[in-house]
Amino acid sequence: MLMRSLEAGSDSGEPPFVVARAHGAINICNQPECCTAIFIDYTSSLVCNTSRSERLSRNFLWFAMPSLQQCSCSNTDPLSDSIDSALADSRNIALVLLALAVGGFAIGTTEFATMSVLPLFAADLGIDAPTAGHVISAYALGVVIGAPMLAVLGARIPRRTLLITLMGMFALGNVLSALAPSYHWLLVFRFLSGLPHGAYFGAGALMATSLVPENRRATAVGRMFLGLTFATIVGVPMANWLGQAIGWRWSFVLVALLGVLTMVCVRLFAPIQHADPQSSALRELGALAKGQVWLTLGIGAIGFGGLFAVYTYLADTLMAVTHVPLTTVPLVLSVFGLGMTAGSIVVPWFADRALMRTAGWLLAWSALVLALFPFAAGNVWTVTLDIFLIGMGGALGTLLQTRLMDVAGDAQGLAASLNHSAFNTANALGPLLGGMAIDAGYGWTSPGWVGALLALGGLVFWAISCALDKAKGSMPN
């Protein structure tokens, strides 16, 4: 990612300096007679004058993440060398984000695919479907507990090491799940598999945002989350097919292999980022004393629940209300994944310019399309379109991840990880309330109304958060 802007130069003897603000220190080159570019990155900035020998009336400002740590002044075409270096660094960032996304793909596959192979392991272990559903709850419970616990314990560990360790725990948990001899052991192993989930995404988000300028953070987090959304399109059908072809245990083996692949990619491409020497468990726990952190978590735990209320009962709704054949159900489910992927690509672009306003509009969008679900469910084309639009609301996770890092102060690790505790709280709350509406006799489409109310509930938390920001004199963007 390379961007250039021009600033008019001076006609007097000395060309002007361009003062640049970056996350780290600013270093000013003391060789203006040969330097031609300005570099800015997340660790340091290099500010240089335009060339004296080739008098240009402008200074050039180049952004490269990460940029050069030393001035590249030379007598041979320094500007071309600098551009090449910046482009190489941009490619390196893409590889880092890809490595983090592979981990998201592995986690997304195991989280959603377990639902799809539930009938298979229920029959094999001799349990009924409601009892088998506790296996999914055990994983979610592991996420909720593991996210804050591992974030606090890992506060002093370098991020790359922490990411590799967390993915190693994840891979081991899935191997043990594949080997589970009974239902109760499977419960234990799924709980263990869920422990590193939130902490991985939290540490990954911090690494992703550290590589880009402040106005590109939401996009960087969105790129990492593409792995999770892409899992709903490719990973889940692949794991489901594998489970039907050679047994449900191989679905967990596949996820474990994806975990190992993530470890390799992170080791090869992720930069070494040493932990802040001032980090401590006590400082991380300080995030829990911040009201804006709790409000942001409330937006996710309530506002996200609507998406899960509809998704959980979507297959039954499609067969009972839309009257589609069983073979069509996976296609509609994949459209939901396409919507999530599209949202993760498009929405962060707006969030980089106005984070909280984008979150508010996205919650309102979700309330609208969820309310339309009961009306759209009667036709396969309208319900498919509505499911795509509902899926786009999944981009809220990216926005809340960025918001938590804004309001957490020094407790970045814990706050970033707690986003996934909120996400899995929504995963429990939405299906619970949607199921209650169905049991009460309101029909298979009633989760749409429940989801709309939950999205509006999230919007209430959003409004309170914005109001508090305004009261303190900091207008939310």
Rosetta blueprint (number, residue, H / E / L):
1 M L
2 L L
3 M E
4 R E
5 S E
6 L E
7 E E
8 A E
9 G L
10 S L
11 D L
12 S L
13 G L
14 E L
15 P L
16 P L
17 F L
18 V L
19 V L
20 A L
21 R L
22 A L
23 H L
24 G L
25 A E
26 I E
27 N E
28 I E
29 C L
30 N L
31 Q L
32 P L
33 E L
34 C L
35 C L
36 T L
37 A L
38 I E
39 F E
40 I E
41 D L
42 Y L
43 T L
44 S E
45 S E
46 L E
47 V E
48 C L
49 N L
50 T L
51 S L
52 R L
53 S L
54 E L
55 R L
56 L L
57 S L
58 R E
59 N E
60 F E
61 L E
62 W E
63 F E
64 A L
65 M L
66 P L
67 S L
68 L L
69 Q L
70 Q L
71 C L
72 S L
73 C L
74 S L
75 N L
76 T L
77 D L
78 P H
79 L H
80 S H
81 D H
82 S H
83 I H
84 D H
85 S H
86 A H
87 L H
88 A H
89 D H
90 S H
91 R H
92 N H
93 I H
94 A H
95 L H
96 V H
97 L H
98 L H
99 A H
100 L H
101 A H
102 V H
103 G H
104 G H
105 F H
106 A H
107 I H
108 G H
109 T H
110 T H
111 E H
112 F H
113 A H
114 T H
115 M H
116 S H
117 V L
118 L H
119 P H
120 L H
121 F H
122 A H
123 A H
124 D H
125 L H
126 G L
127 I L
128 D L
129 A H
130 P H
131 T H
132 A H
133 G H
134 H H
135 V H
136 I H
137 S H
138 A H
139 Y H
140 A H
141 L H
142 G H
143 V H
144 V H
145 I H
146 G H
147 A H
148 P H
149 M H
150 L H
151 A H
152 V H
153 L H
154 G L
155 A L
156 R L
157 I L
158 P L
159 R H
160 R H
161 T H
162 L H
163 L H
164 I H
165 T H
166 L H
167 M H
168 G H
169 M H
170 F H
171 A H
172 L H
173 G H
174 N H
175 V H
176 L H
177 S H
178 A H
179 L L
180 A L
181 P L
182 S L
183 Y H
184 H H
185 W H
186 L H
187 L H
188 V H
189 F H
190 R H
191 F H
192 L H
193 S H
194 G H
195 L H
196 P H
197 H H
198 G H
199 A H
200 Y H
201 F H
202 G H
203 A H
204 G H
205 A H
206 L H
207 M H
208 A H
209 T H
210 S H
211 L L
212 V L
213 P L
214 E H
215 N H
216 R H
217 R H
218 A H
219 T H
220 A H
221 V H
222 G H
223 R H
224 M H
225 F H
226 L H
227 G H
228 L H
229 T H
230 F H
231 A H
232 T H
233 I H
234 V H
235 G H
236 V H
237 P H
238 M H
239 A H
240 N H
241 W H
242 L H
243 G H
244 Q H
245 A H
246 I H
247 G L
248 W L
249 R H
250 W H
251 S H
252 F H
253 V H
254 L H
255 V H
256 A H
257 L H
258 L H
259 G H
260 V H
261 L H
262 T H
263 M H
264 V H
265 C H
266 V H
267 R H
268 L H
269 F H
270 A L
271 P L
272 I L
273 Q L
274 H L
275 A L
276 D L
277 P L
278 Q L
279 S L
280 S L
281 A H
282 L H
283 R H
284 E H
285 L H
286 G H
287 A H
288 L H
289 A H
290 K L
291 G H
292 Q H
293 V H
294 W H
295 L H
296 T H
297 L H
298 G H
299 I H
300 G H
301 A H
302 I H
303 G H
304 F L
305 G H
306 G H
307 L H
308 F H
309 A H
310 V H
311 Y H
312 T H
313 Y L
314 L H
315 A H
316 D H
317 T H
318 L H
319 M H
320 A H
321 V H
322 T H
323 H L
324 V L
325 P L
326 L H
327 T H
328 T H
329 V H
330 P H
331 L H
332 V H
333 L H
334 S H
335 V H
336 F H
337 G H
338 L H
339 G H
340 M H
341 T H
342 A H
343 G H
344 S H
345 I H
346 V H
347 V H
348 P H
349 W H
350 F H
351 A H
352 D L
353 R L
354 A L
355 L H
356 M H
357 R H
358 T H
359 A H
360 G H
361 W H
362 L H
363 L H
364 A H
365 W H
366 S H
367 A H
368 L H
369 V H
370 L H
371 A H
372 L H
373 F H
374 P H
375 F H
376 A H
377 A L
378 G L
379 N L
380 V H
381 W H
382 T H
383 V H
384 T H
385 L H
386 D H
387 I H
388 F H
389 L H
390 I H
391 G H
392 M H
393 G H
394 G H
395 A H
396 L H
397 G H
398 T H
399 L H
400 L H
401 Q H
402 T H
403 R H
404 L H
405 M H
406 D H
407 V H
408 A L
409 G L
410 D L
411 A L
412 Q H
413 G H
414 L H
415 A H
416 A H
417 S H
418 L H
419 N H
420 H H
421 S H
422 A H
423 F H
424 N H
425 T H
426 A H
427 N H
428 A H
429 L H
430 G H
431 P H
432 L H
433 L H
434 G H
435 G H
436 M H
437 A H
438 I H
439 D H
440 A H
441 G H
442 Y H
443 G L
444 W L
445 T L
446 S H
447 P H
448 G H
449 W H
450 V H
451 G H
452 A H
453 L H
454 L H
455 A H
456 L H
457 G H
458 G H
459 L H
460 V H
461 F H
462 W H
463 A H
464 I H
465 S H
466 C H
467 A H
468 L H
469 D H
470 K H
471 A H
472 K L
473 G L
474 S L
475 M L
476 P L
477 N L
